Amino acid sequence: MKSKLVQAMVLAAGMEAAATAHAQGSVTLYGIIDAGISFTHNVANPANKTLNSNQVAFANSALSGNRWGLRGQEDLGGGLLAVFQLENGFKPGTGALGQGGRLFGRQAYVGLSSNRWGTVTLGRQYDPLKDMIQPLTADGLWGTVNVTPGDLDNYDNSLRVSNGVKYTSPNWNNLQVEGLYALGGVAGDFSAGQTAALGVSYNYAGFAVAGGYFIAKYDPPNPTASSSDVISDSLASSGYAAAARSLQIARIAATYDIGKLTIGGGYSNTRYKPAATNTAFSETEAFNSISAFFNYKFTPAVIGGLSYSYTNSRGAQAAIYNQVSGGAEYLLSKRTAVYTLIGYQRAAGHTLSGKAAIPVTASVGDGGFQSASGSQILSYVGIRHRF
């Protein structure tokens, strides 16, 4: 009788311990699938680069990048958590991997988090400008067509940072700070290939503002030596990015909510600096971009918005880009939405292709559809589902 009682007590204690362990840790599977159809007016025909054509194509995403991931945490006691996130990017049209074929190319990190002291994470992750500034831009809601030409200032997080150590502070009376440093790992040269960034945000009574600075060092003959990805979404900046010694981005953005209306604006200064032995370009190419937008929530299920951006470049070459974009979204449920987007861009001046200066061509946002002339219209209809 005593033996059965002891066995029952041991079994109960084991079940309680298992339940406690389960309660202290959690893992969540999540994802987004975004797909649709794009229509582009003025896109370069592969058979004849000087010919502008209309194109109808399958769109792998427009509002949000496709992904699936795992995120989790474990309670270590004393208010300290172990945290991790693994996030894969993919193309629903073909099933192919995104982010250059990486299995977890969007994010892959582990770290420690405390409500009192903040969070430290290590691995491949977003930089502070993306975390703090992007949510305050038109791209935060509308994505692809509301981006600077070719996403030259990482407006739409085309780049991520590998081998990074990031610190995110707690919220101090609506103020938050985030810093990142990534190691290049080059033997004999500590600074080679490194990336560093700092961001600050403040929110109060419907008003939000954030700013930050980002610098990545590259080795053009060996691009994989850098801890930061290279942005090459269009000819607006890809020629400079391919031969740059460093990329520097300074950005600021702000929004204000007035009932159903949200208004916002931002500014960025982006600099591609040439390598000492560079034969493609010898003078820093600087891009200045300003943008403004408004979104209006007509009903709990319907939202629309318009945005405008102006970008100019000076230095090795000079160019000007004007872009107007709009979007509308209808929520079928909390997780599923249908949408339409449209953008128009007008470009003039010169940019870099290889080692040659060429007339600029329009490319709305970071859609990747290059025109053979100075104007382009890009539109989408699609559906997005979150799980």
Secondary structure as a PSIPRED ss2 file (coil, helix, strand):
# PSIPRED VFORMAT (PSIPRED V4.0)

   1 M C   1.000  0.000  0.000
   2 K H   0.000  1.000  0.000
   3 S H   0.000  1.000  0.000
   4 K H   0.000  1.000  0.000
   5 L H   0.000  1.000  0.000
   6 V H   0.000  1.000  0.000
   7 Q H   0.000  1.000  0.000
   8 A H   0.000  1.000  0.000
   9 M H   0.000  1.000  0.000
  10 V H   0.000  1.000  0.000
  11 L H   0.000  1.000  0.000
  12 A H   0.000  1.000  0.000
  13 A H   0.000  1.000  0.000
  14 G H   0.000  1.000  0.000
  15 M H   0.000  1.000  0.000
  16 E H   0.000  1.000  0.000
  17 A H   0.000  1.000  0.000
  18 A H   0.000  1.000  0.000
  19 A H   0.000  1.000  0.000
  20 T H   0.000  1.000  0.000
  21 A H   0.000  1.000  0.000
  22 H H   0.000  1.000  0.000
  23 A H   0.000  1.000  0.000
  24 Q H   0.000  1.000  0.000
  25 G E   0.000  0.000  1.000
  26 S E   0.000  0.000  1.000
  27 V E   0.000  0.000  1.000
  28 T E   0.000  0.000  1.000
  29 L E   0.000  0.000  1.000
  30 Y E   0.000  0.000  1.000
  31 G E   0.000  0.000  1.000
  32 I E   0.000  0.000  1.000
  33 I E   0.000  0.000  1.000
  34 D E   0.000  0.000  1.000
  35 A E   0.000  0.000  1.000
  36 G E   0.000  0.000  1.000
  37 I E   0.000  0.000  1.000
  38 S E   0.000  0.000  1.000
  39 F E   0.000  0.000  1.000
  40 T E   0.000  0.000  1.000
  41 H E   0.000  0.000  1.000
  42 N E   0.000  0.000  1.000
  43 V E   0.000  0.000  1.000
  44 A E   0.000  0.000  1.000
  45 N E   0.000  0.000  1.000
  46 P C   1.000  0.000  0.000
  47 A C   1.000  0.000  0.000
  48 N E   0.000  0.000  1.000
  49 K E   0.000  0.000  1.000
  50 T E   0.000  0.000  1.000
  51 L E   0.000  0.000  1.000
  52 N E   0.000  0.000  1.000
  53 S E   0.000  0.000  1.000
  54 N E   0.000  0.000  1.000
  55 Q E   0.000  0.000  1.000
  56 V E   0.000  0.000  1.000
  57 A E   0.000  0.000  1.000
  58 F E   0.000  0.000  1.000
  59 A E   0.000  0.000  1.000
  60 N C   1.000  0.000  0.000
  61 S C   1.000  0.000  0.000
  62 A C   1.000  0.000  0.000
  63 L C   1.000  0.000  0.000
  64 S C   1.000  0.000  0.000
  65 G C   1.000  0.000  0.000
  66 N C   1.000  0.000  0.000
  67 R E   0.000  0.000  1.000
  68 W E   0.000  0.000  1.000
  69 G E   0.000  0.000  1.000
  70 L E   0.000  0.000  1.000
  71 R E   0.000  0.000  1.000
  72 G E   0.000  0.000  1.000
  73 Q E   0.000  0.000  1.000
  74 E E   0.000  0.000  1.000
  75 D E   0.000  0.000  1.000
  76 L E   0.000  0.000  1.000
  77 G E   0.000  0.000  1.000
  78 G C   1.000  0.000  0.000
  79 G C   1.000  0.000  0.000
  80 L E   0.000  0.000  1.000
  81 L E   0.000  0.000  1.000
  82 A E   0.000  0.000  1.000
  83 V E   0.000  0.000  1.000
  84 F E   0.000  0.000  1.000
  85 Q E   0.000  0.000  1.000
  86 L E   0.000  0.000  1.000
  87 E E   0.000  0.000  1.000
  88 N E   0.000  0.000  1.000
  89 G E   0.000  0.000  1.000
  90 F E   0.000  0.000  1.000
  91 K C   1.000  0.000  0.000
  92 P C   1.000  0.000  0.000
  93 G C   1.000  0.000  0.000
  94 T C   1.000  0.000  0.000
  95 G C   1.000  0.000  0.000
  96 A C   1.000  0.000  0.000
  97 L E   0.000  0.000  1.000
  98 G C   1.000  0.000  0.000
  99 Q H   0.000  1.000  0.000
 100 G H   0.000  1.000  0.000
 101 G H   0.000  1.000  0.000
 102 R C   1.000  0.000  0.000
 103 L C   1.000  0.000  0.000
 104 F C   1.000  0.000  0.000
 105 G C   1.000  0.000  0.000
 106 R C   1.000  0.000  0.000
 107 Q E   0.000  0.000  1.000
 108 A E   0.000  0.000  1.000
 109 Y E   0.000  0.000  1.000
 110 V E   0.000  0.000  1.000
 111 G E   0.000  0.000  1.000
 112 L E   0.000  0.000  1.000
 113 S E   0.000  0.000  1.000
 114 S E   0.000  0.000  1.000
 115 N C   1.000  0.000  0.000
 116 R C   1.000  0.000  0.000
 117 W C   1.000  0.000  0.000
 118 G E   0.000  0.000  1.000
 119 T E   0.000  0.000  1.000
 120 V E   0.000  0.000  1.000
 121 T E   0.000  0.000  1.000
 122 L E   0.000  0.000  1.000
 123 G E   0.000  0.000  1.000
 124 R E   0.000  0.000  1.000
 125 Q E   0.000  0.000  1.000
 126 Y C   1.000  0.000  0.000
 127 D C   1.000  0.000  0.000
 128 P H   0.000  1.000  0.000
 129 L H   0.000  1.000  0.000
 130 K H   0.000  1.000  0.000
 131 D H   0.000  1.000  0.000
 132 M H   0.000  1.000  0.000
 133 I C   1.000  0.000  0.000
 134 Q H   0.000  1.000  0.000
 135 P H   0.000  1.000  0.000
 136 L H   0.000  1.000  0.000
 137 T C   1.000  0.000  0.000
 138 A C   1.000  0.000  0.000
 139 D H   0.000  1.000  0.000
 140 G H   0.000  1.000  0.000
 141 L H   0.000  1.000  0.000
 142 W H   0.000  1.000  0.000
 143 G H   0.000  1.000  0.000
 144 T H   0.000  1.000  0.000
 145 V H   0.000  1.000  0.000
 146 N H   0.000  1.000  0.000
 147 V C   1.000  0.000  0.000
 148 T C   1.000  0.000  0.000
 149 P H   0.000  1.000  0.000
 150 G H   0.000  1.000  0.000
 151 D H   0.000  1.000  0.000
 152 L C   1.000  0.000  0.000
 153 D C   1.000  0.000  0.000
 154 N C   1.000  0.000  0.000
 155 Y C   1.000  0.000  0.000
 156 D C   1.000  0.000  0.000
 157 N C   1.000  0.000  0.000
 158 S C   1.000  0.000  0.000
 159 L C   1.000  0.000  0.000
 160 R C   1.000  0.000  0.000
 161 V E   0.000  0.000  1.000
 162 S E   0.000  0.000  1.000
 163 N E   0.000  0.000  1.000
 164 G E   0.000  0.000  1.000
 165 V E   0.000  0.000  1.000
 166 K E   0.000  0.000  1.000
 167 Y E   0.000  0.000  1.000
 168 T E   0.000  0.000  1.000
 169 S C   1.000  0.000  0.000
 170 P C   1.000  0.000  0.000
 171 N C   1.000  0.000  0.000
 172 W E   0.000  0.000  1.000
 173 N C   1.000  0.000  0.000
 174 N C   1.000  0.000  0.000
 175 L E   0.000  0.000  1.000
 176 Q E   0.000  0.000  1.000
 177 V E   0.000  0.000  1.000
 178 E E   0.000  0.000  1.000
 179 G E   0.000  0.000  1.000
 180 L E   0.000  0.000  1.000
 181 Y E   0.000  0.000  1.000
 182 A E   0.000  0.000  1.000
 183 L C   1.000  0.000  0.000
 184 G C   1.000  0.000  0.000
 185 G C   1.000  0.000  0.000
 186 V C   1.000  0.000  0.000
 187 A C   1.000  0.000  0.000
 188 G C   1.000  0.000  0.000
 189 D C   1.000  0.000  0.000
 190 F C   1.000  0.000  0.000
 191 S C   1.000  0.000  0.000
 192 A C   1.000  0.000  0.000
 193 G C   1.000  0.000  0.000
 194 Q C   1.000  0.000  0.000
 195 T E   0.000  0.000  1.000
 196 A E   0.000  0.000  1.000
 197 A E   0.000  0.000  1.000
 198 L E   0.000  0.000  1.000
 199 G E   0.000  0.000  1.000
 200 V E   0.000  0.000  1.000
 201 S E   0.000  0.000  1.000
 202 Y E   0.000  0.000  1.000
 203 N E   0.000  0.000  1.000
 204 Y E   0.000  0.000  1.000
 205 A C   1.000  0.000  0.000
 206 G C   1.000  0.000  0.000
 207 F E   0.000  0.000  1.000
 208 A E   0.000  0.000  1.000
 209 V E   0.000  0.000  1.000
 210 A E   0.000  0.000  1.000
 211 G E   0.000  0.000  1.000
 212 G E   0.000  0.000  1.000
 213 Y E   0.000  0.000  1.000
 214 F E   0.000  0.000  1.000
 215 I E   0.000  0.000  1.000
 216 A E   0.000  0.000  1.000
 217 K E   0.000  0.000  1.000
 218 Y C   1.000  0.000  0.000
 219 D C   1.000  0.000  0.000
 220 P C   1.000  0.000  0.000
 221 P C   1.000  0.000  0.000
 222 N C   1.000  0.000  0.000
 223 P H   0.000  1.000  0.000
 224 T H   0.000  1.000  0.000
 225 A H   0.000  1.000  0.000
 226 S C   1.000  0.000  0.000
 227 S C   1.000  0.000  0.000
 228 S E   0.000  0.000  1.000
 229 D C   1.000  0.000  0.000
 230 V C   1.000  0.000  0.000
 231 I C   1.000  0.000  0.000
 232 S C   1.000  0.000  0.000
 233 D C   1.000  0.000  0.000
 234 S C   1.000  0.000  0.000
 235 L C   1.000  0.000  0.000
 236 A C   1.000  0.000  0.000
 237 S C   1.000  0.000  0.000
 238 S H   0.000  1.000  0.000
 239 G H   0.000  1.000  0.000
 240 Y H   0.000  1.000  0.000
 241 A H   0.000  1.000  0.000
 242 A C   1.000  0.000  0.000
 243 A C   1.000  0.000  0.000
 244 A E   0.000  0.000  1.000
 245 R E   0.000  0.000  1.000
 246 S E   0.000  0.000  1.000
 247 L E   0.000  0.000  1.000
 248 Q E   0.000  0.000  1.000
 249 I E   0.000  0.000  1.000
 250 A E   0.000  0.000  1.000
 251 R E   0.000  0.000  1.000
 252 I E   0.000  0.000  1.000
 253 A E   0.000  0.000  1.000
 254 A E   0.000  0.000  1.000
 255 T E   0.000  0.000  1.000
 256 Y E   0.000  0.000  1.000
 257 D E   0.000  0.000  1.000
 258 I E   0.000  0.000  1.000
 259 G C   1.000  0.000  0.000
 260 K C   1.000  0.000  0.000
 261 L E   0.000  0.000  1.000
 262 T E   0.000  0.000  1.000
 263 I E   0.000  0.000  1.000
 264 G E   0.000  0.000  1.000
 265 G E   0.000  0.000  1.000
 266 G E   0.000  0.000  1.000
 267 Y E   0.000  0.000  1.000
 268 S E   0.000  0.000  1.000
 269 N E   0.000  0.000  1.000
 270 T E   0.000  0.000  1.000
 271 R E   0.000  0.000  1.000
 272 Y E   0.000  0.000  1.000
 273 K E   0.000  0.000  1.000
 274 P E   0.000  0.000  1.000
 275 A C   1.000  0.000  0.000
 276 A C   1.000  0.000  0.000
 277 T C   1.000  0.000  0.000
 278 N C   1.000  0.000  0.000
 279 T C   1.000  0.000  0.000
 280 A C   1.000  0.000  0.000
 281 F C   1.000  0.000  0.000
 282 S C   1.000  0.000  0.000
 283 E C   1.000  0.000  0.000
 284 T C   1.000  0.000  0.000
 285 E E   0.000  0.000  1.000
 286 A E   0.000  0.000  1.000
 287 F E   0.000  0.000  1.000
 288 N E   0.000  0.000  1.000
 289 S E   0.000  0.000  1.000
 290 I E   0.000  0.000  1.000
 291 S E   0.000  0.000  1.000
 292 A E   0.000  0.000  1.000
 293 F E   0.000  0.000  1.000
 294 F E   0.000  0.000  1.000
 295 N E   0.000  0.000  1.000
 296 Y E   0.000  0.000  1.000
 297 K E   0.000  0.000  1.000
 298 F E   0.000  0.000  1.000
 299 T E   0.000  0.000  1.000
 300 P C   1.000  0.000  0.000
 301 A C   1.000  0.000  0.000
 302 V E   0.000  0.000  1.000
 303 I E   0.000  0.000  1.000
 304 G E   0.000  0.000  1.000
 305 G E   0.000  0.000  1.000
 306 L E   0.000  0.000  1.000
 307 S E   0.000  0.000  1.000
 308 Y E   0.000  0.000  1.000
 309 S E   0.000  0.000  1.000
 310 Y E   0.000  0.000  1.000
 311 T E   0.000  0.000  1.000
 312 N E   0.000  0.000  1.000
 313 S E   0.000  0.000  1.000
 314 R E   0.000  0.000  1.000
 315 G C   1.000  0.000  0.000
 316 A C   1.000  0.000  0.000
 317 Q C   1.000  0.000  0.000
 318 A C   1.000  0.000  0.000
 319 A E   0.000  0.000  1.000
 320 I E   0.000  0.000  1.000
 321 Y E   0.000  0.000  1.000
 322 N E   0.000  0.000  1.000
 323 Q E   0.000  0.000  1.000
 324 V E   0.000  0.000  1.000
 325 S E   0.000  0.000  1.000
 326 G E   0.000  0.000  1.000
 327 G E   0.000  0.000  1.000
 328 A E   0.000  0.000  1.000
 329 E E   0.000  0.000  1.000
 330 Y E   0.000  0.000  1.000
 331 L E   0.000  0.000  1.000
 332 L C   1.000  0.000  0.000
 333 S C   1.000  0.000  0.000
 334 K C   1.000  0.000  0.000
 335 R C   1.000  0.000  0.000
 336 T E   0.000  0.000  1.000
 337 A E   0.000  0.000  1.000
 338 V E   0.000  0.000  1.000
 339 Y E   0.000  0.000  1.000
 340 T E   0.000  0.000  1.000
 341 L E   0.000  0.000  1.000
 342 I E   0.000  0.000  1.000
 343 G E   0.000  0.000  1.000
 344 Y E   0.000  0.000  1.000
 345 Q E   0.000  0.000  1.000
 346 R E   0.000  0.000  1.000
 347 A E   0.000  0.000  1.000
 348 A E   0.000  0.000  1.000
 349 G E   0.000  0.000  1.000
 350 H E   0.000  0.000  1.000
 351 T E   0.000  0.000  1.000
 352 L E   0.000  0.000  1.000
 353 S E   0.000  0.000  1.000
 354 G C   1.000  0.000  0.000
 355 K C   1.000  0.000  0.000
 356 A E   0.000  0.000  1.000
 357 A E   0.000  0.000  1.000
 358 I E   0.000  0.000  1.000
 359 P E   0.000  0.000  1.000
 360 V C   1.000  0.000  0.000
 361 T C   1.000  0.000  0.000
 362 A C   1.000  0.000  0.000
 363 S C   1.000  0.000  0.000
 364 V C   1.000  0.000  0.000
 365 G C   1.000  0.000  0.000
 366 D C   1.000  0.000  0.000
 367 G C   1.000  0.000  0.000
 368 G C   1.000  0.000  0.000
 369 F C   1.000  0.000  0.000
 370 Q C   1.000  0.000  0.000
 371 S C   1.000  0.000  0.000
 372 A C   1.000  0.000  0.000
 373 S C   1.000  0.000  0.000
 374 G C   1.000  0.000  0.000
 375 S E   0.000  0.000  1.000
 376 Q E   0.000  0.000  1.000
 377 I E   0.000  0.000  1.000
 378 L E   0.000  0.000  1.000
 379 S E   0.000  0.000  1.000
 380 Y E   0.000  0.000  1.000
 381 V E   0.000  0.000  1.000
 382 G E   0.000  0.000  1.000
 383 I E   0.000  0.000  1.000
 384 R E   0.000  0.000  1.000
 385 H E   0.000  0.000  1.000
 386 R E   0.000  0.000  1.000
 387 F C   1.000  0.000  0.000
